[in-house]
Amino acid sequence: MAASEIKQEPADSPVDTPPAWIQRQLTTLLHQRGHAWLLAGPSGLGQYRLGLEMVRAWLCDKPVLDGANAGACGQCASCHAIEVRAHTDLLVLMPETLMLELGWPLSEDAQKKIDDKERKPSKEIRVEALRDAVEFAQRTSGRGRGKAILVYPAERMNAISANTLLKTLEEPPGDLKFVLASESTHQLLPTIRSRCLGHAMQWPSQAESLQWLQGQGLSPQVAETLLRASGGRPQDARDAFANGMQPAAWEALPKAMQRGDIAAVKDWSAFQVVDALQKLCHDLSALAVGAEPRFFATQSLPAPAPAKPGAKPTPSVLENWGRSLAATRRVVEHPFNAGLMQEALVAEAKTAIIGR
């Protein structure tokens, strides 16, 4: 798996037909009024894609607004300008790392500083970008169909940068619309949330997810395993496949951790290791109380050791492990030594699994 510390969605081509569950939500949202929307839900459900489709439709020269397939025409000059990332009436606010990944241009000043090695691309949405957004809001629409600002992931605005946007978000000048997409809305300032109309992302059915994943080139077996590994989130499953995850490697992970085999995760980032171990901890905890696992096949999970006769009740090892993983996840993006962190995580996993 490629090292990536920001959960992100791949860059769908804007002219592709949106997945069925995205299209349903797009049609619903385009039939409603509002100048600022907050798309909320866990990763892998298509927040970025839905937000992009919304701004495309808002700016489209010939939008389709009737029927079940509302959206942009995909053929006009406006749609083409968004496809090539050059629309004068669209501003995209993202961490610089993600903008580079998805092909969105940085400001001239930011690009120059990065090219000159003055600093690295930011993993947050910088306050300078928010100031540019305030200035963008004051401009006249270049194409006469209003302007739009897409913010993703919105939780990557820190308190200072988010406060810069508040006034413009509450009272946007002219025909300016916002769509904020977030995978962690609890991290957003309440003042940001209160200025937006909320939309909870809808989960696709398993059949829809599997059909879409197979349309992306995954075999039925790979699609089914990686969809389970992602907790039912189809775009996370596609990301995992694109980053090299194979079903056999995923299903072998629990017993590899029981052996303390660090080779199983040697190519993973710290974030990916913590995420996988949290899923393993969840499934082992589910088995312990007689519930079905969610992320791994039952036969892939190591069986618990028989309880010792007369053993006294102790605090749950799995519960303590889960707390430890949650604490690690909060600081996983800090510049720790990746190799040492992997060793510590795998050693902790082995101890927890054996000591259940």
N, C-alpha and C positions, 0 to 999 in steps of 0.2 A: 504494500500500500504506500502511496506517495505521502510524504510528510505534509500535513496541512493542519494548521491550528484553528482556522476559521471554518466552521461548517458552512458550506456554500453549495449553491445549485449550479449545475453546468449551464453553459451559455447556449440555450436553445436558439436555433435560427428563428428570427421573428416571423418569417414567412411560413413556418411550419404550422400545421393545424394544432391548436392547443389540445392537450389531453381532455378527455370527456369531462372529468370532474372539475377541471379549470374552466372549461367552456360554460358549464352550468352556472358557476359562480360569477363569471364575467357577465353573462346575460343578465343575471339578477342585479348586479351592481350597476350596470350601465342604465338600467331602467329606474334607478333611484337618483335622487338629488343629493348634493353634498360637495363641498369644495375640498374636504380633507378626509381621507380614509386611512384607517389603521388595520392592516391585514395581520392577524395574529394566529399563531399556532406553532407546533413543533416543527423542526427542520424536516425537509423532504416532502412536504405537501404542496410546494409550488408557489410560495409567497412571491418570490422574485418574478416568476413567469406571469402570475396573475397581475402583479403591479405593472409589469411592462406592457401587457396586453391592454390594461386600462388606459395608460397614457398614450399608447398607439391609437386607441379608439377616440380619445378626447381630441387628439391633434389631427386625425385623419381627414383628408379632403372629402371623402365619400364614405363615411362610416355606415355600417349596417346596424340599424337599431330595432328592426322588427324580427319576430320569430325567435327560435331557440339558439340561433348562431350569431348573436349580436357581436359586433367587434369592428376592427379596422378592415378596410378593403384589401390591404396587402399589396396594392398595385400602384397607388398614387405616389406623387413626389414626396409627401410627408412620410409615408411608410418606408420608402426607400431611404430617406435621410436617417431615419431611426435605425434601419438595418445596417447602414454603414457608419453609425455612431456620429452623425454630423448634423443633427437637427438643432437649429438655432433657438427653438422655443422649448427645448427639453433640457433640464439640468438633472444630472444623476449624482446623488451624494452617496458615496460608498467609501470604505477604507481603501486607501491607495493600492494595497496588495490585491484586493478583490477587483478593483477597476482595471488593473493591468491584466488580471486573469481573464476577465470577461470582455476585454477589448474596448473599454471606455477610455477616452483621452483624459489625461490630467491637465490641470492648468499649466500654462507655459512656465510659471515660476516654480511650481512643484516639480515638473518634469526636469527642469534645468538643474535643480538642487540634487535630484536623484541621479541624473546623468553625471553630474560633477562629483558624485560621491560625498556630498556634504551631509547627507543623511540617507537612511533607508526608507523605503515605502512604509507608510504608517499602517498599523493594523486597526486604528480607530478613524472615525470621520473627524478630520481636523477642524478646529475652530475657524481657520482661514477659509475652508470650503463653505462653512455656514455663512461667513461674511460675504463670500461671493454669491451665495444664494439670496441674501437680502438685496444685494445690488442687482442681481438678475430679476428679482421680483419687480423692480422699478422700471425695467425696460419696457418698450412697446413691443408687442408681438410682431415678429418678423413675417409670419405667414397669415396673420389675421384670424387665426382660430384659437387664440388664447395661448397660454403657456402651462407647463406642467413640471413638477419637481418630484422625482422618484428617490426615496431614501431607503436603502437596504444594506445591511441589517440595521434597523433604526436604533437598536440597543447599543450600537457602536458609537453613538454620540455620547460624549461625556457630559457632565453637568454644565460645564461652561459653554460647550458648543451647542447643546440643546437649548440653553437659555437664549442664545443668540437668535434662535429661530422663532421663539414664542410669539412675538408681536406679529410677525409676518404670517405665521400659521393661523393666528386668531382672526386677523383682518387682512387678508391678502389683497393687494391692489389689483384692479382690473380683473380680467378673466384668468386668474391663476388657480390651478388645482394642485393638490398634494396627494400622493399616496405613499404611506409609510408601511414598510413590510418588516415584521419582526418575528424572531423565533424565541424571544425572551422578553415579553412585554413587561414583566415584573421589574425589569431593569430600567425601564423608561421612567422619566419624571412624571409624576401624576399630572403636572400642568401640561405636558405633551399629550398624554392620553385623553385628558378632558377636552382638548380642542379638536379631537378627531371623532368621526363616526367609526365605530368598531365593527369589524367583520371577522368572525371566527372561521378559520380555514376548515373546509369540509374534508373528511377522510374519504378516499375512494374505496369502493368495495374491493375485495380480494380479486374478484374476476376482472375488474377494470384494471387493477394494478398489474396483474399477470399479463393481460392482453397488451398493455402499453409496454411493459418491459420486454416482452417477446418482439414487439414492433421495433424496439431499440437494439435488437440483435442478440438478446439473451436467449439461451435454450430454455425449454420449460423447467428442467431440473434446476438450472442455475438461477432462473428467475424466482422459483419457489423458495429455494434455500436463502438467497440474499434478501428476499422480501421479508422472510421470517427474521433474519439477522438484523434487519433495520427496524424491526418492530412494526411492520406494515406500512412503512413510508417509502413509496416507490422511487422517488428521486434520490433518496439516500441509498437505496439498493443499486440504482444505476451508477451513482458515484463510486460505490464500493467496487463494482465490476470494472469501471473505467480505471480505477486505481490498482487493479490487479488482484483483487480478492477472489479466491476460488472457493467453491462450496466445501471441498475436502479440507482445505486449510482452516476454514471457519469451524467445521464440525470437529476437527482434531484439537482445537484450542483448549477446551476444558481439561482433557486428560494430559495435554502438554503442560498446562499450568499445575496440575496435580504433581507432575514429575519435576517441576521447577525448570522446565526447558525454555531458556530465554531465546533460543534460536527461532522459536515459533513467532516471535514478535520483533526480531532484530531489525527489520526494515520499516517498522511502524514508528510514527511520531508518538510522543508522550500522550498527547490528547487521544489518539486512536487506541493506545493500550488501556488508558483509564476508561474510555467509553466501553471497550469490549469487556473489561473486567467488571464494570458495573452491571452489564447485561448478564454476565456469568453469575455474579452474586445474586441478582434478582431471581434467576432460574433455579439456583440451588436453594434459595429461600422458599421459592414456591413449592419445590419438591418436598421440602422438609415439613410442610403443612398439608401435603396431599393435593396440591394444585398442579395444573398443567404448566410446563415451562413455556415461555413466550419466544425466546430468541434462538434456542438450540433445540435440536431433536432430543427426545428423552434418552435415547440410547447413546447419545454423545456425552452425556453428563456422567461424571464419576459417582458411583454408588457410595452412600455414607457408610462409615465403619460401624459395626454393631455396637450398641451401647454397652458399657461395662456394667456388670451386675452391682447394684448398690451404689452407683455413682451419684453424687449429689448434684442437684441442678446448678448450673452456672450461667452467667450471662451469655447470650447467643454469640458464638464466634462470628457467624455470618452477619449478624446485626452490627457488631463492632467493625467488621471489615467494610461493610457498606458505609458506615460513618467516616471511616478513614479515607475511602475512595472519594466520597463527596467533598471532603476537605481538600484532598489533593487536586480535584478537578477545578476548584476555585483558584488555584495558583499555578495550574499546569502550563500557562503561557509564560511564566517567568523564565529567565535564562538559566535554568539548571543544566547540569551536565546530563545530556540525554541518555548516555550509556549507563551511568550510575542510577538514574531514575528508573530505567527499565529493570535493572537488576533488583532494585528495592521493591518495585511493584510485583515482579514475578516471585520473589522470595516471600513477600507478604501473602500473595495468592496461594502459594503452596502450603504455607502454614495454616491459612484459614480453611482450605479445602480438606487437608488431612485432619485438622483438629475439630471438624464439625461434630 
